[in-house]
Amino acid sequence: MEIRMLNEKEIRSESFYNDFLEGSINSKDEYFDGSVITIEEAPDFPIYIAKGSEEEKKALFSKAINIISEYYINVDRDIHMNKMFWYSLFCTKKREYLLNEYPQIKDSINNFHNIVLKKFDWENYVYKCILAAEYVKDYTDNQFERERYIGLIIDNLDFYNYILKYPIFRNREFLIKMLNIVDKRNLSSIFKAKIKGRKDLGDDVRYGRMVLLEMNKSYPVIIAPAMDEDELEDLTLKYLGYYYERELPEPKYVQEAY
């Protein structure tokens, strides 16, 4: 499949939005920069996962991560981490799919920008799924293990989002070690929980976020991403203890012994 690359300077205009709705973008050369990227296959996948029940969101994330892992991250990283590749794919090849899946695009240019041309960073659903697919696929060839880590990412999305937010934590080794710690120590429900009675921290602050905030604050005195998993586990429990005063659950391996 050949994907003509869009000109970044042209895609935010109202005329571009109207031409997307009308299906006339491909016929207007002024929207393109003259380059072409060729990929073998480009199947549809969820690109915006903001609505629905938690189970529905988990299913959509799992579908997106698996499709990206199988069909997209095998191309050069310069391509699959290039926002213009995705914007060009969506606007020139996925118009019908996107309008069917996300009809709110038709309601306003703001919805179009927020769904199709969403800023390509840690808040972008495609960005989240690309890095999840990349990190997990690079880490293991074992399909069972891949599904396990994908499940852990989906079950701990708020924590995963904040790992991606901080550049120093945005690497495969740190993510895998933290997922192992969260799983082993049964911390998922605690990390998701809001911290109550601490208005000084903000209105929607969760324990997992504060653990990462403390790690970020201590860098470079304490280089958490370089620690081995046991050291990182101790540091995680230390920083969690700054905010969480109740007894922690038993580690998973202790529970399984019963």
C-alpha positions as MATLAB code, in Angstrom:
seq = 'MEIRMLNEKEIRSESFYNDFLEGSINSKDEYFDGSVITIEEAPDFPIYIAKGSEEEKKALFSKAINIISEYYINVDRDIHMNKMFWYSLFCTKKREYLLNEYPQIKDSINNFHNIVLKKFDWENYVYKCILAAEYVKDYTDNQFERERYIGLIIDNLDFYNYILKYPIFRNREFLIKMLNIVDKRNLSSIFKAKIKGRKDLGDDVRYGRMVLLEMNKSYPVIIAPAMDEDELEDLTLKYLGYYYERELPEPKYVQEAY';
ca = [
       0.000    0.000    0.000;
       1.333    3.437   -0.967;
       0.625    6.269    1.454;
       1.116    9.783    0.162;
       2.487   11.977    2.910;
       0.539   15.060    3.857;
       2.072   18.490    4.283;
       1.995   19.286    7.996;
       1.351   22.975    7.313;
      -1.931   22.210    5.536;
      -3.724   19.722    7.788;
      -5.083   22.033   10.507;
      -7.129   24.257    8.222;
     -10.903   24.272    8.015;
     -10.693   23.577    4.272;
      -8.739   20.391    4.980;
     -11.378   19.300    7.481;
     -14.187   19.964    5.015;
     -12.356   18.101    2.258;
     -11.871   15.143    4.621;
     -15.622   15.031    5.249;
     -16.319   15.261    1.524;
     -13.701   12.653    0.633;
     -11.766   14.951   -1.687;
      -8.355   15.146    0.003;
      -6.689   12.641   -2.326;
      -7.588   14.706   -5.379;
      -5.892   17.885   -4.117;
      -2.128   17.917   -4.600;
      -1.679   21.009   -2.459;
      -2.232   18.910    0.656;
       0.742   16.608   -0.037;
       4.492   17.080    0.301;
       5.441   14.804   -2.618;
       6.842   11.866   -0.607;
       5.356    8.373   -0.413;
       5.692    5.609    2.179;
       4.975    2.026    1.164;
       3.851   -0.630    3.631;
       2.577   -4.145    2.970;
      -0.688   -4.044    4.921;
      -2.531   -1.434    6.950;
      -5.541   -3.016    8.683;
      -8.043   -0.944   10.644;
      -7.655   -0.646   14.416;
      -9.131    1.537   17.175;
      -7.382    4.914   17.286;
      -9.522    6.662   19.922;
     -10.460    4.850   23.129;
     -12.124    7.401   25.375;
     -15.634    6.017   25.793;
     -17.296    2.805   26.886;
     -17.069    0.577   29.942;
     -13.723   -0.444   31.380;
     -14.091   -3.876   29.801;
     -14.889   -2.348   26.408;
     -11.868   -0.059   26.636;
      -9.627   -2.982   27.588;
     -10.860   -4.948   24.576;
     -10.193   -2.004   22.252;
      -6.707   -1.407   23.655;
      -5.871   -5.088   23.317;
      -7.088   -5.125   19.714;
      -5.127   -1.983   18.820;
      -1.901   -3.163   20.459;
      -2.040   -6.571   18.815;
      -2.786   -5.206   15.331;
      -0.042   -2.584   15.621;
       2.360   -5.258   16.858;
       1.609   -7.565   13.939;
       1.349   -5.114   11.060;
       2.910   -1.756   11.854;
       5.955   -1.822   14.123;
       7.901   -4.028   11.726;
       8.405   -0.998    9.487;
      11.289    1.344   10.250;
      10.927    3.105   13.589;
      11.395    6.433   11.815;
       8.109    5.648   10.102;
       5.957    4.230   12.882;
       7.056    6.967   15.291;
       6.371    9.687   12.719;
       3.113   11.486   13.444;
       2.740   12.486    9.794;
       2.744    8.845    8.749;
      -0.282    8.215   10.960;
      -2.089   11.425   10.033;
      -1.537   10.634    6.348;
      -2.723    7.049    6.742;
      -5.840    8.084    8.630;
      -6.839   10.946    6.341;
      -6.109    9.326    2.974;
      -6.852    5.630    3.604;
      -9.097    5.359    6.670;
     -11.729    8.042    6.113;
     -14.725    5.700    5.835;
     -13.638    3.595    8.797;
     -13.073    6.635   10.995;
     -16.371    8.285   10.126;
     -18.217    5.041   10.867;
     -16.404    4.355   14.139;
     -16.269    7.950   15.386;
     -19.265    9.807   13.901;
     -18.604   12.734   16.258;
     -15.869   13.725   13.791;
     -18.655   15.122   11.619;
     -19.861   17.399   14.417;
     -16.886   19.751   14.660;
     -13.339   20.425   13.549;
     -12.299   20.180   17.204;
     -13.469   16.577   17.338;
     -11.581   15.894   14.099;
      -8.392   17.314   15.582;
      -8.864   15.473   18.883;
      -9.515   12.084   17.266;
      -7.742   11.987   13.903;
      -5.003   14.593   14.357;
      -4.496   14.274   18.100;
      -1.120   15.519   19.325;
       1.329   12.632   19.049;
       2.513   12.224   22.631;
       1.718   10.229   25.780;
      -1.943   11.297   25.677;
      -2.449    9.972   22.142;
      -4.006    6.487   22.092;
      -2.064    5.382   19.011;
       1.194    6.546   20.609;
       0.408    4.575   23.776;
      -0.350    1.438   21.763;
       2.726    1.755   19.531;
       5.085    1.899   22.505;
       3.261   -0.928   24.281;
       3.532   -3.090   21.167;
       7.153   -2.124   20.613;
       8.329   -2.677   24.183;
       6.548   -5.985   24.670;
       7.490   -7.408   21.284;
      11.127   -6.418   21.796;
      11.161   -7.980   25.255;
       9.921  -11.493   24.528;
       9.079  -13.879   21.682;
       6.803  -15.900   23.950;
       3.196  -15.215   22.976;
       1.870  -16.090   26.431;
       4.282  -13.604   28.024;
       3.375  -10.961   25.474;
      -0.301  -11.321   26.271;
       0.510  -11.163   29.984;
       2.357   -7.871   29.650;
      -0.253   -6.399   27.337;
      -2.864   -7.346   29.940;
      -0.825   -5.691   32.693;
      -0.492   -2.492   30.647;
      -4.225   -2.399   29.991;
      -5.037   -3.116   33.643;
      -2.728   -0.301   34.747;
      -3.306    2.330   32.065;
      -3.141    5.342   34.363;
       0.245    4.199   35.672;
       1.424    3.337   32.143;
       0.394    6.788   30.922;
       2.557    8.415   33.555;
       5.524    6.224   32.722;
       5.219    7.548   29.164;
       4.820   11.113   30.412;
       8.297   11.217   31.971;
      11.080   10.910   29.364;
      13.505    9.260   31.807;
      11.076    6.359   32.366;
      10.079    5.924   28.726;
      12.020    2.741   28.015;
      11.326   -0.956   27.769;
      13.418   -2.133   30.726;
      11.828    0.236   33.226;
       8.303   -0.521   32.028;
       8.767   -4.292   32.210;
      10.346   -4.130   35.676;
       7.562   -1.898   36.997;
       4.852   -4.141   35.544;
       6.489   -7.129   37.208;
       6.579   -5.282   40.541;
       2.965   -4.150   40.301;
       1.909   -7.708   39.445;
       4.054   -9.461   42.067;
       3.103   -7.070   44.883;
      -0.593   -6.835   43.946;
      -0.360   -3.055   43.715;
      -2.675   -2.470   40.770;
      -5.789   -1.513   42.745;
      -3.736    0.683   45.095;
      -1.936    2.479   42.264;
      -5.286    3.231   40.588;
      -6.870    4.591   43.785;
      -7.207    8.311   44.419;
      -5.397    9.767   47.405;
      -8.031   11.199   49.750;
      -7.634   13.918   52.310;
      -4.641   15.526   50.587;
      -5.976   18.634   48.877;
      -2.413   19.922   48.724;
      -1.683   17.279   46.079;
      -4.570   18.182   43.753;
      -8.039   16.874   42.967;
      -7.275   13.685   41.039;
      -3.994   12.336   42.359;
      -3.405    8.593   42.480;
      -0.870    6.565   44.391;
       0.872    5.204   41.289;
       1.366    8.683   39.903;
       2.942    9.874   43.140;
       5.398    6.964   43.182;
       6.577    8.004   39.720;
       6.628   11.658   40.726;
       8.935   10.823   43.648;
      11.207    8.817   41.350;
      11.298   11.713   38.923;
      12.045   14.216   41.706;
      14.926   12.108   42.997;
      16.572   11.794   39.556;
      19.559   11.975   38.928;
      20.569   11.380   42.554;
      18.633    8.120   42.397;
      18.545    6.664   38.890;
      15.483    4.438   39.180;
      15.450    3.240   35.531;
      18.947    1.766   35.941;
      18.141   -0.210   39.101;
      17.721   -3.953   39.071;
      14.208   -5.170   39.764;
      14.721   -5.957   43.466;
      16.196   -2.514   44.152;
      13.414   -0.881   42.174;
      10.820   -2.837   44.141;
      12.267   -1.556   47.420;
      12.266    2.007   46.085;
       8.684    1.662   44.859;
       7.476    0.492   48.281;
       9.443    3.263   49.984;
       7.852    6.005   47.895;
       4.408    4.415   48.121;
       4.805    4.545   51.897;
       5.049    8.338   51.725;
       1.341    8.404   50.801;
      -0.199    5.007   51.597;
      -0.423    4.279   55.326;
      -2.440    1.049   55.354;
      -1.079   -2.467   55.238;
      -0.045   -3.647   51.788;
      -1.440   -6.869   50.318;
       0.620  -10.015   50.469;
       2.917  -10.519   47.475;
       1.428  -12.743   44.810;
       3.880  -15.579   45.348;
       2.873  -15.743   49.048;
      -0.806  -15.858   48.189;
      -0.251  -18.584   45.614;
       1.530  -20.713   48.221;
      -1.770  -21.128   50.010;
];
